[in-house]
C-alpha cells in the first residue's frame, strides 16, 4: 500500500502551509516584475533560522509533561500527585468547616452570631448544650443555678466521661447579655502550654458603684471568656503534624537500587573504556464496668450505714435526666425520663450505683446540698462545704459535709497506701488483708475513712484551703500542704473493689506480641493506679514482675539524677547475673508525664547533668514492658520519636482510638486506629484501621508475616533474575569487541520481564504461605525469624546477588565451553551467535523460574498453571517467532533458530546440565542450613511436612475454647485455651478507648 499521498497531505496541512502549490516563484533581489508581466503575488517563506531543539521556553513544561505521561509507568506518579493533593484539599475543607462554625458572642449587650475563626482573646462566648467549645474558655456563668456545667473532653484526653466545671462565683449570677457585657475585669494567667491538666490564673473584677440586679431568677446566661485561641489552644499545642512515612522494605529497596545503579553505571563505563581501548589497539510485608460491684464490708454493724453514706457523698458524680447519644436518648425508660449518673471516673459511677442497689440512692446536688434516699425511703440532706479533689500524688479525695444535725463530717477515699498511714482506729488488719487479696485477684481497690470535725477544726480547715486557693504562685504545693494538714486521724470504715473486664482476647494479644519478640509500651492519660491495674489484667505486667517507678513522687524524694542511676544499676546488676542463673527477674517500668518532661528537658539543657535520655532508654531496654501514665497527646508523640531515634532504630507501631492518639499515630512508623467509642479521628489519621484490639494479633503475626515474606522474596528475586539476565550480556561484550552487539534477540529483551518471568513472582507475592495461618497464630515466636528486617539485610542481599552472578557465569561460559569447537546440527549447519544467545536465554528462563518453584511452599493449581504455563509460553512463543515469516518485519534474524537449536542432541544435554548446575548451590545451601541450624519456621515446615506424610490431622485453631492440645513444635508444652474473662468495665485504648500501645521490635 502506498502511503505517499497520505504523507504529503500530513506534511502540507500539519506544517501550517494552507495554500500549498507545486512550485514557487522567487524574485531575485526581491524586485517586482515589470508591468505587463505576470501578476505579482508576495510570497511568505521562512527565514534561514535552523531549529533542532524540541522545546521552547513557553512549551517546555506542558509539552514535557505530556511526553512523560504518555508512558503509563510515569502516569502512576501523576496519580500519586493528584491523590496527595486531594487528601490535603480534604484537610483544608475540614479546617474551613471548623473555622466557619457559627459562634455566639456578646458584644455591646447583644448576642451576635459570628464565625469561629473570628474569635479573639477576651471575647465573651455563649456555648449552648451539646455544642463544641470553639477555643479554650473560662466559665463565667452557667444555665444551671449552681453555676456548674458538665463537659466531655474526648478530643483532648480521650476520656468520654463527664467532668464537672464551676463558674467563677462572682460572675455565676449573671442573667442577661447586658449584665455580662457590663463586666469590667481582667484575667492574669500563664502563657499557653500543652499541659492539659494544669491552668493557673486569677481574675480581677472592678466593681461599679451600682451592682447589677438579677432580672430573671429562674434563668442564668451560659457565658465564658476566651483565653487561648487558634494555634495557642491546648488541643493545637498537642497536635502533631503529619509526615511522610517510609517502610523498612522501601528503604532497603532504595539502598539496593543504588547499588545496582552503581553496578549498571560501572558496567557502562567499563564497556565504554574497553571499547575505545579495543579500537586503539589493533588486537581488541467490650464493656464498661461490672455493675455488680463486690463491696467487701469487714466492719462493725454500727459503721455499715456510715460506710454507705460515705460512698454516696464522697464523689464527683453528677445526676442527669436524659442525654442524646448518636441520635438516641439515654435515660428514657418506657417513655418516662429517668436519671443516670455521669462522672469523670467510671469507678465512682459503679460505686454509687452499687450503693443504690444496697438501698442508698444518691439523688442530686441541689443548692449546694447533696440529697440521698436511705433504705427507709427517707431523704437525707447534707450541705457540701468543700471538695478536696483527687490527684496522683495524694492518691485520694475528700469531701467536707454538714449534716442536718449540724455535724461536720470529712469523708475520704483513696488508695490503701495513702489511707492506712492516716488511720488511727478501725479494723485495719482485717481490711488490709482483704485489700491485698483483692489486689492479687486483679481488682482495683479503694479504702474509705472518715472523721468528725468540731467547729474550730472546720474553721481552721477553711482558712488553710482559702489561703491556698488564692495563691498565684506555688498554688499546687500550698494546696497539697493544706490537704495534708486536713486529711489526718481517720477512722477506717472499709474498702471497695472493682473488677475490670478487658476487651475480648486483649490479654492474649498482648501475650502473643511479647512472644513474638515485640516490646509493648502503654501510653495513657489515666492515673497511674488505674493504668497499672489494667496492665496486670492484660498480662502486660505479671505478678512476678518487679515494678520500677520513675514518677514525680519519687523524684521529689530524690533527685532525678539519683533515681535514674539507681534504676540503671538495678537492671544492669540483674542482667549481669541472669547469665549465671536460670531464674531472672522480669522488670516493668512506670513513668509519668511530669518525669518524662524532666528527663527530656534535662537532656536538652545538658548542663553537666549527663545524658538522661540514654540512661532512660537503657533502663527501658532491660524492661519487658513500659507504662507511661498521665501523658499529654504531644508527650505520646515525643515518646515514639524518642524510641525511633534510639541507636537500635527500631520499627515502631502505635495503636489508639481517640483524637488524643493522633499525634502518636502520625509519629510512629506504622499507625493503627481503632474505630471505638471516641469517634474516628484516630482511624482517619492512621495507616490501617481495625474494629477491635484483638485483630492486631492476626494483622501482625499472620498477615504482616506473610506480607514480609512475600515482599522480601519479590525484591530479592527481582534483582536476582535481572542479574542473571544482564550479566551474560556484559560478558558477551568481551567476545564481540565491545561493539554493543546484543546477546539476545530484541523480542526476548522486551518480553523477559513482561511475559516470561513476571507472572510467577507476581502470584508468589500474592498467595505464598510458607507456614499455615494456624501455626502462625499458635506460635507467635515464629515472628522472630523475620524481626529486624532479617530477610532484606545486606548479607542476604549479597547472597542473592552472588547467586545471580554465579548462575549468569554458568549460563554463559557453560554454553561457551560446551560449544567451544564448531558444532554442527543434524543437517550440517553451524551454530551461530543467535543460536548461542538463544541457548543462554533458554537456560536463563528455565533456571530463574525453577528457582522460584523451589522457594514455593504453598502449591495450588494456580501456581502450577502460572509456573509451568510461563515456561510453556516461552517455548511456544519461540517456535512461532522463529518458525513463521512475519510480513511486518523487514528481516527475521531469528528465523528457524529455535527449531535448529532443538534439533541438536548436544543442545538438549547442555540445557539440562546447565540448569542442574545453576540450581545446585542453592539446593545444597538449603539442605545444609535446615540440617545444621534450622530456624523455628523451618522446624514448623518440617513438622507440617511430617504430618502430611503420616496423614495426621492438623491441630485445631489457636485460642479455642478450653482444654489443651499438644504443641508440635515444643512436645514438652501444651497450648491452653482461654480460661474465661473477668467481668467489669472495658478499659480504654489497649482495649477500646484511650490507651495507646506503641509496639516496637527489640
GIHU-V180566 format. One line per field, one symbol per residue. phi: phi as a letter, one per 20 degrees, with the letter a starting at -180 (. if undefined). A space follows every 10 residues. Layout:
# GIHU-V180566
phi = ???
This chain:
# GIHU-V180566
phi = .eefffffff ffeeenefef cfccddefmm effffnefge dfdddffefd cdfecdfedf ffffffffef effffgffff ffffffffff fffffffffe ffcececlmc edecdgfefc fofedddefm eeffaecdfe bcfefemdbd cddgfecnee fedecdffgf dfefdcffff fffdbcddbf fgbfffdcbc abdddeeefd ffdfecfebd efbbdfdccl fefffffeed fecfdcffff ffffffffff fffffffffg ffffffffff efdb...dbe fefeeedebf ffeffffffg ffdeadfddc fbbeclndef ndclndfceb ecafcfffff fffffffeod dfeadclmde dcdefelded dcfeebceff bfeflacbcd ccffemdecd dccrfgfeeg fdedboefff ffffffffff fneedcdcbb bedfffffff fgfffffffe fedlffffff ffffffeble dferbcbcde cffgmfffff ffffffneed dddbefffff fffffffemf ddfefeeddc cfffffecfg ffffffffff ffffffeffe cfecfdecdc cdffffffff ffffflemen efffffffff fedfbcdddl efgfffffff ffffeffflf edcdcaccff efgfffffgc dcddedfend ffffeeeccc ecfffffffe fdfffggfgf fffffffffg fefgeefgff ffffdcmlem ffedfgffff egeecfcefg fffgfdcfcf cfffffffcf fffffdfllf ecefgfffff ffffffffff gfffffffdf efddefenfe fdffffffff ffffffffff ffffeeddec ffggffffff ffffffffff fddceefedf bcfefmffff ffedfgffff ffffffffef gfffffffff eebfefffff fffffffffe meefgfffmf emmbcfefec fecdeeefeo cfdrdfeeme cccdfcdfdc ff
